[in-house]
Amino acid sequence: MFEGVLRKMLVELKNDVNYFLDFDVDFLNINSLIKKKIKLKHVGYECLNCKSDQTIYRQGFCKNCFLKSQVHLIG
């Protein structure tokens, strides 16, 4: 069983395209799951920036971190 924060998948381009989920301690090759049954369970939230357990607002960030990132882009 794997547990971790879902992020954008890593991609490897060889003869085939391989997709991986990157967890803190392991990689999961998504291609190996084709035509297999999987079960996902939501166990909580984690901001990709500050690691708080607040509800995710946009793009993996809590509202505070998302709004701070927008201020840096504007200013």
N, CA and C of each residue as an Amber inpcrd file, in Angstrom:
protein
   225
   0.8400000  -1.1790000   0.0000000   0.0000000   0.0000000   0.0000000
   0.8850000   1.2420000   0.0000000   0.4830000   2.2290000  -0.7630000
   1.1940000   3.4920000  -0.8470000   0.3660000   4.5720000  -0.1750000
   1.0480000   5.5190000   0.4280000   0.3530000   6.6440000   1.0400000
   1.1770000   7.8930000   0.7990000   0.5040000   8.9780000   0.4460000
   1.2190000  10.2240000   0.2390000   0.3500000  11.2700000  -0.4220000
   0.9420000  12.3930000  -0.6690000   0.2640000  13.5220000  -1.2880000
   0.2670000  13.3330000  -2.8010000  -0.8920000  13.5040000  -3.4170000
  -0.9690000  13.4170000  -4.8720000  -0.4320000  14.7070000  -5.4790000
   0.5070000  14.5550000  -6.3590000   1.0910000  15.6870000  -7.0840000
   1.0260000  15.3850000  -8.5780000   1.4530000  16.3080000  -9.3710000
   1.5410000  16.0810000 -10.8070000   2.4560000  14.8870000 -11.0500000
   2.0410000  13.9970000 -11.9540000   2.8420000  12.7940000 -12.2050000
   4.1390000  13.1240000 -12.9360000   5.1560000  12.3290000 -12.6410000
   6.4070000  12.4080000 -13.3800000   6.2540000  11.5890000 -14.6530000
   6.8980000  12.0140000 -15.7220000   6.7740000  11.3390000 -17.0130000
   8.1630000  10.9940000 -17.5180000   8.2920000   9.7790000 -18.0570000
   9.5480000   9.3300000 -18.6510000   9.2470000   8.9270000 -20.0910000
   9.9410000   9.5390000 -21.0420000   9.7160000   9.2470000 -22.4510000
  10.8330000   8.3460000 -22.9560000  10.4860000   7.1140000 -23.2730000
  11.4080000   6.1500000 -23.8990000  10.6740000   5.6240000 -25.1170000
  10.7500000   4.3290000 -25.3930000   9.9340000   3.7640000 -26.4710000
   8.4610000   3.9430000 -26.1640000   8.1160000   3.8080000 -24.8940000
   6.7690000   4.0720000 -24.4000000   6.8450000   5.2570000 -23.4470000
   5.7120000   5.8180000 -23.1350000   5.6550000   6.8790000 -22.1340000
   5.3120000   6.2210000 -20.8010000   6.1130000   6.4680000 -19.7780000
   5.8730000   5.9100000 -18.4480000   5.4820000   7.0250000 -17.4990000
   4.4750000   6.7470000 -16.6860000   3.9740000   7.7110000 -15.7130000
   4.2290000   7.1960000 -14.3050000   4.6470000   8.0890000 -13.4130000
   4.9650000   7.7180000 -12.0430000   4.3190000   8.6910000 -11.0650000
   3.8300000   8.1610000  -9.9600000   3.4540000   8.9940000  -8.8260000
   4.6560000   9.0300000  -7.9010000   5.0350000  10.2110000  -7.4860000
   6.2090000  10.4060000  -6.6310000   5.7480000  10.5950000  -5.1900000
   6.0170000   9.5880000  -4.3600000   5.7050000   9.6770000  -2.9360000
   6.9980000   9.9810000  -2.1880000   6.8860000  10.3370000  -0.9160000
   8.0620000  10.7310000  -0.1360000   9.1590000   9.6720000  -0.1500000
   8.7970000   8.3970000  -0.0980000   9.8020000   7.3420000   0.0200000
   9.8190000   6.3790000  -1.1580000   8.9610000   6.5660000  -2.1550000
   8.8820000   5.5990000  -3.2380000   8.2400000   6.2090000  -4.4770000
   8.3920000   5.5170000  -5.5970000   7.7170000   5.8520000  -6.8440000
   6.7400000   4.7350000  -7.1600000   5.6080000   5.0700000  -7.7290000
   4.6390000   4.0760000  -8.1590000   4.4860000   4.2050000  -9.6690000
   4.8290000   3.1430000 -10.4000000   4.7000000   3.1340000 -11.8500000
   3.2340000   2.9220000 -12.1940000   2.6000000   3.9690000 -12.6930000
   1.1740000   3.9310000 -13.0010000   0.8840000   3.0020000 -14.1710000
   1.8160000   2.8730000 -15.1110000   1.6090000   1.9890000 -16.2550000
   1.3470000   0.5490000 -15.8080000   1.9440000   0.1460000 -14.6970000
   1.7640000  -1.2280000 -14.2160000   0.3480000  -1.4610000 -13.6870000
  -0.4350000  -0.3980000 -13.5490000  -1.7960000  -0.5200000 -13.0210000
  -2.8650000  -0.5530000 -14.1090000  -2.4540000  -0.4580000 -15.3600000
  -3.4180000  -0.4850000 -16.4570000  -4.1740000  -1.8030000 -16.4250000
  -5.4870000  -1.7230000 -16.5470000  -6.4160000  -2.8670000 -16.5200000
  -6.4860000  -3.5580000 -15.1590000  -6.0260000  -2.8920000 -14.1190000
  -6.1270000  -3.4410000 -12.7670000  -7.0620000  -2.5680000 -11.9480000
  -7.6910000  -3.1670000 -10.9580000  -8.5520000  -2.4220000 -10.0470000
  -7.6940000  -1.7870000  -8.9720000  -7.9490000  -0.5050000  -8.7080000
  -7.2370000   0.1770000  -7.6310000  -8.2680000   0.8550000  -6.7260000
  -7.8620000   1.1210000  -5.5130000  -8.7380000   1.8060000  -4.5610000
  -7.9780000   3.0070000  -4.0140000  -8.6130000   4.1710000  -4.0820000
  -8.0400000   5.3940000  -3.5440000  -8.8630000   5.8040000  -2.3290000
  -8.1840000   6.2670000  -1.3060000  -8.8680000   6.7110000  -0.1000000
  -8.3280000   8.0810000   0.2900000  -9.2270000   9.0550000   0.4170000
  -8.8400000  10.3960000   0.8380000  -8.6940000  10.3850000   2.3490000
  -7.5080000  10.7360000   2.8360000  -7.2770000  10.7250000   4.2830000
  -7.0300000  12.1100000   4.8590000  -6.9540000  13.1200000   4.0130000
  -6.7570000  14.4700000   4.5270000  -6.1550000  15.3880000   3.4850000
  -5.9090000  16.6040000   3.9190000  -5.3330000  17.6300000   3.0510000
  -3.9100000  17.9370000   3.4980000  -3.0910000  18.3900000   2.5470000
  -1.7550000  18.8830000   2.8800000  -1.3320000  19.8910000   1.8290000
  -1.1180000  21.1090000   2.2410000  -0.6700000  22.1650000   1.3340000
   0.7120000  21.8030000   0.7970000   0.9160000  21.9660000  -0.5040000
   2.2070000  21.6410000  -1.1060000   3.3130000  22.5990000  -0.6790000
   2.9420000  23.7480000  -0.1400000   3.9420000  24.7320000   0.2750000
   4.2220000  24.6680000   1.7740000   3.2060000  24.9050000   2.5830000
   3.4280000  25.0210000   4.0350000   3.1500000  23.7230000   4.7940000
   2.6500000  22.7090000   4.0990000   2.3640000  21.3840000   4.6750000
   1.2350000  21.3920000   5.7000000   0.4580000  22.4910000   5.8040000
  -0.6520000  22.5380000   6.7540000  -1.7680000  21.6100000   6.2720000
  -2.6630000  21.2750000   7.1780000  -3.7660000  20.3830000   6.8290000
  -5.0560000  21.1400000   6.5160000  -4.9150000  22.3920000   6.0990000
  -6.0780000  23.1820000   5.7000000  -6.6350000  22.6550000   4.3720000
  -7.9030000  22.9480000   4.1230000  -8.5080000  22.5690000   2.8530000
  -7.7190000  23.1950000   1.7070000  -7.5380000  22.4380000   0.6390000
  -6.7900000  22.9300000  -0.5200000  -7.6610000  23.9070000  -1.3010000
  -7.0730000  25.0380000  -1.6470000  -7.7910000  26.1070000  -2.3420000
  -7.6310000  25.9560000  -3.8580000  -6.4110000  26.0560000  -4.3390000
  -6.1220000  25.9050000  -5.7740000  -4.7090000  25.3810000  -5.9650000
  -4.5470000  24.5480000  -6.9930000  -3.2400000  24.0490000  -7.4360000
  -2.4210000  23.4240000  -6.3120000  -3.0850000  22.7850000  -5.3510000
  -2.3870000  22.1030000  -4.2760000  -1.9900000  22.9750000  -3.1000000
  -2.4040000  24.2310000  -3.1190000  -2.0320000  25.1590000  -2.0500000
  -3.2430000  25.5210000  -1.1920000  -3.0020000  25.7680000   0.0920000
  -4.0580000  26.3240000   0.9370000  -4.3150000  27.7580000   0.4530000
  -5.3790000  28.3520000   0.9040000  -5.7480000  29.6890000   0.4220000
  -4.6470000  30.7100000   0.7070000  -4.0760000  30.6530000   1.9100000
  -3.0110000  31.5800000   2.2960000  -1.8260000  31.5040000   1.3350000
  -1.3240000  30.3030000   1.1040000  -0.1350000  30.1350000   0.2500000
  -0.4340000  30.4780000  -1.2020000  -1.6280000  30.1230000  -1.6760000
  -1.9860000  30.4480000  -3.0520000  -2.0250000  31.9580000  -3.2490000
  -2.6580000  32.6650000  -2.3270000  -2.7640000  34.1240000  -2.4680000
  -1.3910000  34.7870000  -2.3460000  -0.5290000  34.2790000  -1.4740000
   0.8360000  34.8070000  -1.3590000   1.6000000  34.6100000  -2.6600000
   1.4270000  33.4410000  -3.3120000   2.1320000  33.1900000  -4.5630000
   1.6500000  34.1280000  -5.6650000   0.3710000  34.4960000  -5.6460000
  -0.1760000  35.4160000  -6.6390000   0.3560000  36.8230000  -6.4330000
   0.5780000  37.2270000  -5.1890000   1.1310000  38.5490000  -4.8960000
   2.5320000  38.6570000  -5.4670000   3.3370000  37.5720000  -5.3600000
   4.6980000  37.5900000  -5.9080000   4.6870000  37.6920000  -7.4260000
   3.6950000  37.0750000  -8.0760000   3.6060000  37.1420000  -9.5250000
   3.2230000  38.5410000 -10.0000000   2.3530000  39.2070000  -9.2360000
   1.8880000  40.5370000  -9.6090000   2.9150000  41.6090000  -9.2660000
   3.4590000  41.5180000  -8.0500000   4.3190000  42.5690000  -7.5520000
   5.7210000  42.3110000  -7.8800000
